[in-house]
Amino acid sequence: VLQKGLKENFADAQVSVVDCPDLTQEPFNFPAKGICGKPRIADVGGVPYLIPIAQKEKVYDLNTVAKDIELPGAFILGAGAVSSRVLGINAEFVPIVKTKSEKKPAVNGSYIAQINPADKGCLLEKYSSKYTDCEFGLLANLYASEGQPGKVLEVKANGRTGELNFVSCLRQTLEKHYGEKPVGMGGTFIIQKGKAKIHIMPPEFSACPLNTDEDVNNWLKFFEMKAPLICQPVIVSRDPGFDLRVEHTHCFSHHGEGGHYHQDTSPDSVQYLGYFQPAELLFRIDRPQETHLVGRD
């Protein structure tokens, strides 16, 4: 299903079932070997807690989320916002955490991408270099598993010929094929070659309400960042009525760049390599009572 859809948007695409590579190795350096074992997705909070006006009191903990999704000790990947209570500012959160279990403390391999106060560029830092908690704020889209090795979908796509980004192409392909039935998946992919359009939220929340997508885009800071970028996507083919964010991807690198992935900017040369696992369960945590569709890109 995925290979057929990717071929409509990329010059070359191949999807196969393989053994998950050891994700504790380069370039991932994750605190778990794989993305298998009781795979599930959690959509926590939501964009309405960020815009039009940020509700800074919305703070969550990944160890608590792991219990809420009935998988204490889960290995969690995804995309979210930092806890401004902890950092004192707003920033992009790239969660990569082996949550605590009865026997072991949490291992936090997450990254923070923020606007560098010195030069207004990207400042990417390992979360654990400054903080010891597992908090995040406002919103997150999370893929969780036992972090075990196992069979996964290996997805390769090179040379983008269509308009859709890699993640949107995967999601829309699933939606087209499965229709009303929601299919979710998560994992990790590398933009191996090329460049990508990435945004980072400013350190200060907007004082005036952000009411349109145009307002949001004027507030966000956009960058072109270079490969290799290691990305953590969470995808649900369609929203079954839970006010989900159906796709959300954050990335980090080993050269100091990272943030929220939008699209590659070098379609001819881009190369994607990903490892995905379909999820068995979907959890909706702290769904906003008042909602809107602004800023879901």
C-alpha positions as CSV (number, residue, x, y, z in Angstrom):
1,V,0.0,0.0,0.0
2,L,2.7,2.5,1.0
3,Q,5.0,1.7,-1.9
4,K,2.3,2.3,-4.4
5,G,1.4,5.6,-2.9
6,L,5.0,6.8,-2.5
7,K,5.7,6.0,-6.2
8,E,3.1,8.6,-7.1
9,N,5.1,11.3,-5.3
10,F,8.7,10.1,-5.5
11,A,10.9,9.0,-8.4
12,D,12.0,5.9,-6.5
13,A,10.3,4.2,-3.6
14,Q,10.7,0.8,-1.9
15,V,8.9,-0.6,1.2
16,S,9.8,-3.9,2.8
17,V,9.5,-5.8,6.0
18,V,12.9,-6.0,7.8
19,D,14.5,-6.5,11.2
20,C,14.6,-3.2,13.0
21,P,18.2,-1.9,13.1
22,D,19.8,-1.4,16.5
23,L,18.6,2.1,17.3
24,T,21.1,2.4,20.1
25,Q,23.7,2.8,17.3
26,E,24.6,5.8,15.1
27,P,23.0,7.9,13.9
28,F,20.1,7.4,16.2
29,N,21.8,6.8,19.6
30,F,18.3,6.0,21.1
31,P,18.0,4.6,24.7
32,A,16.2,1.5,23.2
33,K,17.1,-1.0,20.6
34,G,13.9,-1.0,18.6
35,I,10.3,0.3,18.1
36,C,8.5,-3.0,18.6
37,G,6.3,-4.5,21.3
38,K,2.8,-3.3,22.1
39,P,3.0,-0.3,19.7
40,R,0.6,2.6,20.5
41,I,0.0,6.2,19.8
42,A,-0.9,9.0,22.2
43,D,-2.2,12.5,21.3
44,V,-1.7,14.6,24.4
45,G,-3.2,18.1,24.8
46,G,-3.4,20.0,21.5
47,V,-2.7,23.1,19.4
48,P,-5.7,24.9,21.1
49,Y,-3.6,25.0,24.3
50,L,-0.9,26.9,22.3
51,I,-3.0,29.2,20.1
52,P,-4.7,31.6,20.0
53,I,-3.2,32.3,23.5
54,A,-0.8,29.8,25.2
55,Q,-2.2,28.0,28.3
56,K,1.2,27.7,30.1
57,E,-0.3,25.7,33.0
58,K,-0.8,22.7,30.6
59,V,2.2,20.6,31.7
60,Y,2.6,16.8,31.3
61,D,5.1,14.1,32.2
62,L,6.2,11.3,29.9
63,N,6.4,8.8,32.8
64,T,2.8,9.6,33.6
65,V,1.8,9.3,30.0
66,A,3.4,5.8,29.8
67,K,1.2,4.7,32.7
68,D,-1.9,6.4,31.1
69,I,-1.4,4.4,27.9
70,E,-1.0,1.2,30.0
71,L,2.7,0.7,29.2
72,P,4.9,1.8,32.1
73,G,8.6,1.8,31.0
74,A,7.5,2.5,27.4
75,F,10.0,3.8,24.9
76,I,8.5,7.0,23.5
77,L,9.3,9.0,20.3
78,G,7.5,11.9,18.7
79,A,6.9,15.6,18.6
80,G,5.8,18.2,21.1
81,A,6.4,21.4,22.9
82,V,8.7,21.9,26.0
83,S,7.5,22.6,29.4
84,S,7.9,26.4,29.7
85,R,7.6,25.9,33.5
86,V,10.9,24.0,33.4
87,L,12.7,25.9,30.6
88,G,11.3,29.4,31.3
89,I,10.8,29.7,27.5
90,N,9.0,28.2,24.6
91,A,10.8,25.7,22.3
92,E,10.4,22.6,20.2
93,F,10.6,19.3,22.0
94,V,11.9,16.1,20.3
95,P,11.0,13.4,22.8
96,I,13.2,10.3,22.9
97,V,12.6,8.7,26.3
98,K,12.7,5.3,27.8
99,T,10.3,6.0,30.6
100,K,10.8,4.8,34.2
101,S,9.7,1.3,35.2
102,E,9.5,-0.4,38.6
103,K,13.1,-1.5,38.2
104,K,14.8,1.3,36.2
105,P,14.8,5.1,36.2
106,A,13.9,7.0,33.0
107,V,16.5,7.5,30.3
108,N,15.9,10.8,28.6
109,G,17.6,11.1,25.2
110,S,15.3,14.0,24.1
111,Y,16.4,17.2,22.3
112,I,15.3,20.8,22.5
113,A,15.4,23.1,19.5
114,Q,15.1,26.7,20.3
115,I,15.9,30.1,18.8
116,N,19.5,31.0,19.8
117,P,19.3,34.3,21.7
118,A,22.8,35.2,20.4
119,D,22.3,35.0,16.6
120,K,18.6,34.1,16.2
121,G,19.6,30.8,14.5
122,C,18.9,27.3,15.8
123,L,20.2,26.1,19.1
124,L,19.8,22.3,19.5
125,E,20.6,20.8,22.9
126,K,20.3,17.4,24.6
127,Y,17.6,17.7,27.2
128,S,19.6,15.8,29.8
129,S,22.5,18.3,29.5
130,K,20.4,20.8,31.5
131,Y,17.3,19.0,33.0
132,T,16.6,15.9,34.9
133,D,12.8,15.6,34.5
134,C,10.6,14.1,31.7
135,E,8.1,17.1,31.4
136,F,6.6,18.6,28.3
137,G,3.9,21.2,27.8
138,L,0.8,22.1,25.8
139,L,0.8,19.3,23.2
140,A,2.6,16.2,22.0
141,N,2.1,13.4,19.5
142,L,3.8,10.3,20.7
143,Y,4.6,6.8,19.5
144,A,5.2,4.3,22.2
145,S,6.4,0.7,22.3
146,E,8.4,-1.6,24.5
147,G,11.5,-0.6,22.6
148,Q,12.2,-4.1,21.5
149,P,13.8,-5.4,18.3
150,G,11.5,-7.0,15.8
151,K,10.1,-6.8,12.3
152,V,9.4,-3.2,11.0
153,L,8.5,-1.5,7.8
154,E,11.6,-0.1,6.0
155,V,10.6,2.8,3.8
156,K,13.0,4.2,1.2
157,A,12.0,7.2,-1.0
158,N,14.3,9.2,-3.3
159,G,13.7,12.2,-5.6
160,R,10.5,13.9,-4.8
161,T,8.3,14.5,-7.9
162,G,5.0,15.5,-6.2
163,E,3.9,18.2,-3.9
164,L,3.4,16.2,-0.7
165,N,6.1,15.9,1.9
166,F,7.3,12.4,2.9
167,V,5.0,12.1,6.0
168,S,1.9,13.5,4.3
169,C,2.4,11.1,1.4
170,L,2.5,8.2,3.8
171,R,-0.6,9.4,5.7
172,Q,-2.7,10.3,2.7
173,T,-1.8,6.9,1.0
174,L,-3.1,5.1,4.1
175,E,-6.2,7.3,4.2
176,K,-7.0,6.6,0.5
177,H,-6.6,2.9,0.9
178,Y,-8.2,2.3,4.3
179,G,-10.9,5.0,4.1
180,E,-13.0,5.2,7.3
181,K,-10.7,2.8,9.2
182,P,-8.0,4.9,11.0
183,V,-4.5,3.5,10.7
184,G,-1.7,4.9,12.8
185,M,2.0,4.4,12.8
186,G,5.2,5.9,14.2
187,G,8.9,5.3,14.3
188,T,11.9,7.2,12.9
189,F,13.3,8.3,9.5
190,I,16.4,9.9,8.3
191,I,16.6,12.6,5.6
192,Q,19.9,11.3,4.3
193,K,20.6,13.8,1.6
194,G,19.3,17.3,0.7
195,K,17.8,20.1,2.8
196,A,14.5,20.7,4.6
197,K,12.2,23.5,5.7
198,I,12.0,23.4,9.5
199,H,10.3,25.7,11.9
200,I,11.1,26.6,15.5
201,M,8.7,28.4,17.8
202,P,10.0,31.7,19.3
203,P,11.0,31.7,23.0
204,E,8.2,34.1,23.9
205,F,4.6,33.1,23.5
206,S,2.6,35.5,21.3
207,A,1.2,38.3,23.4
208,C,-1.6,39.0,20.8
209,P,-3.9,36.1,19.8
210,L,-2.9,34.0,16.8
211,N,-6.2,33.5,15.0
212,T,-5.3,32.4,11.5
213,D,-2.6,30.1,9.9
214,E,-1.1,33.3,8.5
215,D,-0.7,34.7,12.1
216,V,0.9,31.5,13.2
217,N,3.3,31.4,10.2
218,N,4.3,35.0,10.8
219,W,5.0,34.1,14.5
220,L,7.1,31.0,13.7
221,K,10.7,31.1,12.7
222,F,11.5,29.1,9.5
223,F,14.9,27.7,8.5
224,E,16.4,25.6,5.8
225,M,18.4,22.8,7.5
226,K,20.7,20.3,6.0
227,A,20.8,16.5,6.0
228,P,21.3,14.2,7.8
229,L,18.2,14.9,9.9
230,I,16.8,12.2,12.2
231,C,13.0,12.6,12.4
232,Q,10.3,11.2,14.7
233,P,6.9,11.1,12.9
234,V,3.5,10.2,14.4
235,I,0.8,9.5,11.8
236,V,-2.9,8.7,11.9
237,S,-4.5,8.2,8.5
238,R,-7.8,9.9,9.6
239,D,-9.3,11.4,12.8
240,P,-12.0,9.1,14.1
241,G,-13.5,12.1,16.0
242,F,-11.0,12.6,18.7
243,D,-9.7,16.0,17.5
244,L,-6.3,14.5,16.6
245,R,-3.3,16.1,15.0
246,V,-3.1,13.5,12.2
247,E,0.6,14.1,11.5
248,H,3.4,15.7,13.4
249,T,7.2,15.2,12.9
250,H,10.1,16.7,14.8
251,C,13.8,16.1,14.0
252,F,17.3,16.5,15.4
253,S,20.8,16.1,14.0
254,H,24.4,15.7,15.1
255,H,25.3,19.1,13.5
256,G,23.2,21.4,15.7
257,E,20.0,21.7,13.7
258,G,16.5,20.5,14.4
259,G,12.9,21.4,14.9
260,H,9.5,20.8,13.2
261,Y,9.7,19.2,9.8
262,H,7.6,20.7,7.0
263,Q,9.1,19.6,3.7
264,D,12.3,18.9,1.9
265,T,13.5,21.9,-0.2
266,S,15.8,19.8,-2.5
267,P,13.3,17.5,-4.2
268,D,15.8,16.3,-6.9
269,S,18.4,15.1,-4.4
270,V,16.4,14.2,-1.3
271,Q,16.7,10.7,0.1
272,Y,14.5,9.3,2.9
273,L,15.1,6.1,4.9
274,G,12.6,5.2,7.5
275,Y,11.6,2.5,10.0
276,F,7.9,2.4,11.0
277,Q,5.5,0.2,13.0
278,P,1.7,0.3,12.8
279,A,0.1,1.0,16.1
280,E,-2.4,-1.2,17.8
281,L,-4.0,1.4,20.1
282,L,-4.7,5.1,20.2
283,F,-5.0,7.1,23.4
284,R,-6.4,10.7,23.6
285,I,-5.2,12.5,26.7
286,D,-6.5,15.8,27.9
287,R,-8.4,16.7,24.8
288,P,-9.1,20.5,24.5
289,Q,-12.8,21.3,25.2
290,E,-12.6,24.4,22.9
291,T,-11.0,23.6,19.6
292,H,-10.1,24.9,16.1
293,L,-8.1,23.8,13.1
294,V,-5.6,26.7,13.0
295,G,-1.8,25.8,13.2
296,R,-2.2,22.1,12.6
297,D,0.4,22.1,9.8
